[in-house]
């Protein structure tokens, strides 16, 4: 197994505040930092941005980051600057002074990361500018946008390969979802069919809870789900623009802070929503998928789908926007027969070639298989991406396994009813036939004289609806757009109809959601008041700095503060997400919230070692130097060691008196008095 460059771990802690890499990150950082061409497929929220931001700090020159949305770029630049990294973006949304600052930093050679949109590559001046800027690496975020098979194709991404050839630098490409076709096209477009180092990292996001529910008063289902998470930031994805508006209104009427977002809104109005979502705690956005790749807020605590997504890739990208900070986040997806029918017709009525339609149906089948899963959802989801998993214990089906039954006979009856009525009807009429309903439509067509009339009375109407829905989910029947959505049988159903195969379905136990479930807390009841105080301090600091609250600290970092209650800068520095720059800027303020008192002043040399082993060594060296200021017997000439010198000794750990003497601030007199004692302190510290 590869180990990241020795500097990587130090930068990870000092700049980003993390003690260790997430699984898979170290190998990718090592490959990117060493100048290899890399394609990394990692789950949304799996730490992709760190895999190019950290190598940028390890390499000489500028790293150009090609990213698809202005909001995403601006958020990442703000976060990097808060961590003490020189970063900038050239976007159409820049103020003149922002653009001037980026150009000045490029000319001075101080800029480490430059973010640009792919559309900027259409300008011939961009390539000339980058060739003069000392670019040493190109990082491509959301690399699936280069592929016609990808779900967010952006034609300007096709220019990146030419830019790589012109600058003659390596490319590190990142995406969250890329199946075999998409990966092949990425390699063709970006790497000229030369095989890059490919990292297909585990797709598991164990902090996300997974749940699906059949639609049954869907508005109330969403309201109940939100009520259990009141005050927490969330997204509700909706299938139509109109639904985003009505559902946001319903949430506001229920006492939530909610707004809507869709592509039909004015550009300025959309930007207001994006800004509010980043800046405000607890805002809910009801949105179409237009509210997509630009979402970089790490502390979204829940994501709900009011309608079925179009594919399993889209589903996983969208729920992946929850819990990017690694803290728990909940997901819920509602679906019903109408959703399945709509998605099938959307594919069939599209203009794509037949092979693309077949692929799209297969992707939808995978999502429906997840919706109608009979065991652990995480096993089904990860299985789609080629991974094996144990039962997760963090999905609705692990929590409450579904009841199953042998549905072979029921499905045979349903298929027979379809065939004997000429495959000209949908579920409603077919259920009436199976139940033996007495109505004009059945009598006029003579369907009351069919052999299947009244053979399905073992189920009621709702249960038959569940059977037909699951048949659609298993792709045994499809709505035919040429026949106004009437069901037609697929080849997959024939073995069941002939009795050559059996099928097991779920018994649907549709129950109304509780009207007012208990609110899910981020921390224990005991720690909740401190958590609220920490969030209030974060919000005040964010408003002063005019940055989103999570740029100061994420929810996960505040949760750890509330639970561990650090009382010193050393303890604060060990909190995940507290790097050196943020400790210096905000450490005292948050310590005062936790302890109720302003922290004791600390010399800058000692402060710089907060949270490091060298800090403890510094303290012991300081104690020893104070004891020997006037020699062993207390009558000698007064000698003191500057704090900056003690810091160098604590960091460098000299192993001899000669090495000690070479440290600035240590003359022969000081080495003679303090040297042996200092060496003993260093030996004891290991």
Secondary structure, 3 states (H helix, E strand, C coil): CCCCCHHHHHHHHHHHCCCCCCCCHHHHHHHHHCCCCEEEECCCCCCCCHHHHHHHHHCCCEEEEECCCHHHHHHHHHHHHHCCCCEEEECCCCCHHHHHHHHHHHHHCCCCEEEECHHHHHCHHHHHHHHHCCEEEEEECCHHHHCCCCCCCCHHHHHHHHHHHHHCCEEEEEECCCCHHHHHHHHHHHHCCCCCEEEECCCCCCCEEECEEECCCHHHHHHHHHHCCCCCCEEEECCCHHHHHHHHHHHHHCCCCEEEECCCCCHHHHHHHHHHHHHCCCCEEEECCCCCCCCCCCCCCEEEECCCCCCHHHHHHHHCCCCCCCCCEEEEEEECHHHHHHHHHHHHCCCCCHHHHHHHHHHHHHHHHHHCCCCCHHHHHHHHCCCCCCCCCCEHHHHCCCCEEECHHHHHHHHHHHHHCCCCCCHHHHHHHHHCCCCHHHHHCCHHHCCCCCCCCCCCHHHHHHHHHHHHHCCCEEEEHHHCCEEEECHHHHHHHCCCCCCEEECCCCCCCCCCCCCCCCCCHHHHHHHHHHHHHHHHHHHHHCCCHHHHCCHHHHHHHHHHCCCCHHHHHCCCCCCHHHHHHHHHHHHHHHHCCCCCCCCHHHHCCCCCHHHHHHHHHHHHHHHCCCCCCCCCCCCCCCHHHHHHHHHHCCCCHHHHHCCCCCCHHHHHHHHHHHHHHHHHHC
